[in-house]
Amino acid sequence: MDYARIDPVVRLVSVIFRLANLEKLALGSGLSELLSPQVGRTIVWCLRHWAKSYLLPDEKEYDQLSVTLMSVFGTGTDGGKWTLGFLLDKVRTNLSGWSAELQIVEDAAMLLLSLVNNKNRYKILLNCLMFLLCSETCKKFSKMYFFFLLIDLFPQS
C-alpha cells in the first residue's frame, strides 16, 4: 500500500484508532494492570474531541468541511457507521476493563455523551447492536452519579 497517497489526517485518525483498538484488546483480555490509566484517558479524550467534530457531523452547522473526511466519516458513509460502532465498543470495554479507575469511567461516559448529542449519530445508534450492549454495561454502573443522566438516554428492555 502506498501510504503517501493516503490523506495525512485520515492516516493520523487511523493510528489513533489502532492505539485505541490495542488498548481495547488488552482490556478485553484482562490485562489492564499492564496499561497506563493516563494513556487510556488520553486516548478517550482524543476520540471524544475528534468524534464531536468529524464523525457524522451535521453539515448544516459548518461553512466548510473537508471533502476527504466527509467521504470517509460523513453522514451516510460505511466508515462513519463502522467508526460509531467501534467507539461504542471502546466505551463498553473501558467501562468494564477500567471499572476501578473512576476518571477513565467518567471519560468513557463523556465519550458516550458526545456520540449521542448529534442527531445523525443518534439515529444510527438506535439501530446499533453495540448501543444496546453499551446500554447494558452502563446500567451496571448506574449507582455512579454521572450515569444517571445516561440511563435516561437508553431504551428500556
C-alpha positions in Angstrom: 0.0 0.0 0.0 1.3 3.4 -0.9 0.8 5.4 2.3 1.9 8.6 0.6 -1.4 8.6 -1.3 -3.5 8.4 1.9 -4.7 11.7 3.3 -2.4 12.6 6.3 -5.4 13.4 8.5 -7.0 10.1 7.7 -3.7 8.4 8.5 -3.5 10.2 11.9 -7.0 9.1 12.8 -6.3 5.5 11.8 -3.2 5.5 14.1 -5.4 6.7 17.0 -7.9 4.0 16.2 -5.2 1.3 16.1 -3.9 2.5 19.5 -7.5 2.5 20.9 -8.0 -1.0 19.5 -4.8 -2.3 21.0 -5.9 -1.0 24.4 -9.4 -2.4 23.8 -8.0 -5.9 23.1 -5.7 -5.7 26.2 -8.7 -4.7 28.4 -10.8 -7.4 26.9 -8.1 -9.9 27.7 -7.9 -8.8 31.4 -4.6 -7.1 31.0 -5.5 -3.7 32.5 -2.7 -4.0 35.0 -0.2 -3.7 32.1 -1.8 -0.5 30.8 -1.4 3.1 31.8 -4.6 4.7 33.0 -3.3 8.1 31.9 -2.7 6.9 28.4 -6.2 5.4 28.4 -7.7 8.7 29.4 -5.7 10.5 26.7 -7.0 8.0 24.0 -10.6 8.6 25.1 -10.1 12.3 25.3 -8.7 12.4 21.7 -11.5 10.1 20.4 -14.2 12.3 22.1 -12.9 15.6 20.7 -12.4 14.1 17.2 -15.8 12.5 17.1 -17.6 15.7 18.2 -16.3 17.5 15.1 -15.7 14.9 12.4 -17.8 11.8 12.9 -21.1 12.0 11.1 -21.3 15.8 11.5 -24.4 17.9 10.9 -23.3 19.5 7.7 -25.7 22.4 8.2 -23.6 23.6 11.2 -20.4 24.1 9.2 -19.5 26.6 6.5 -16.6 24.4 5.2 -15.9 20.7 5.7 -13.0 18.5 4.5 -14.2 16.6 1.4 -11.8 13.8 2.3 -13.0 13.4 5.9 -16.7 13.7 4.9 -16.2 10.9 2.3 -14.7 8.6 5.0 -16.6 9.6 8.1 -19.6 11.7 6.9 -23.3 11.1 7.0 -24.3 8.0 5.0 -20.8 6.5 4.8 -19.9 3.0 5.9 -16.8 4.4 7.5 -18.9 6.7 9.7 -21.2 3.8 10.8 -18.2 1.5 11.4 -16.4 4.2 13.5 -19.5 4.8 15.6 -19.8 1.0 16.4 -16.0 1.0 17.2 -16.3 3.9 19.6 -19.3 2.4 21.3 -17.4 -0.8 21.8 -14.5 1.2 23.1 -16.8 2.8 25.7 -18.2 -0.6 26.7 -14.7 -2.1 27.0 -13.4 0.9 29.1 -16.4 0.7 31.4 -15.8 -2.9 32.1 -12.0 -3.0 31.9 -11.3 0.2 33.8 -14.1 0.0 36.3 -11.8 0.7 39.3 -10.5 3.9 37.6 -13.2 6.4 38.2 -11.7 9.1 36.0 -11.5 6.7 33.0 -15.0 5.6 33.5 -16.1 9.2 33.6 -14.1 9.9 30.4 -15.8 6.9 28.7 -19.2 8.3 29.8 -18.3 11.7 28.3 -17.3 10.0 25.0 -20.7 8.2 25.0 -22.5 11.6 25.6 -20.6 13.1 22.7 -21.8 10.3 20.5 -25.5 10.7 21.3 -25.6 14.5 21.2 -25.7 14.6 17.4 -28.9 13.7 15.5 -27.0 11.9 12.7 -25.1 9.7 15.2 -28.1 9.1 17.4 -30.3 7.9 14.6 -27.6 5.3 13.7 -27.1 4.4 17.3 -30.7 3.5 17.8 -30.3 0.7 15.2 -26.9 -0.5 16.5 -26.5 -3.7 18.5 -23.4 -2.2 20.1 -25.5 0.6 21.5 -27.7 -2.0 23.3 -24.6 -3.7 24.7 -23.2 -0.4 25.8 -26.5 0.4 27.4 -26.5 -2.8 29.4 -22.9 -2.1 30.6 -23.9 1.5 31.6 -26.8 0.2 33.6 -24.5 -2.0 35.7 -22.7 1.2 36.7 -25.9 3.2 37.3 -25.0 3.8 41.0 -22.3 6.2 39.9 -23.6 9.8 39.8 -22.8 10.6 36.2 -24.6 7.6 34.8 -28.0 8.7 36.0 -28.1 11.1 33.0 -27.1 8.4 30.6 -29.6 5.8 31.7 -32.5 8.0 30.6 -31.0 8.1 27.0 -31.1 4.3 26.6 -34.1 2.3 25.5 -35.6 0.2 28.3 -35.6 -3.5 27.5 
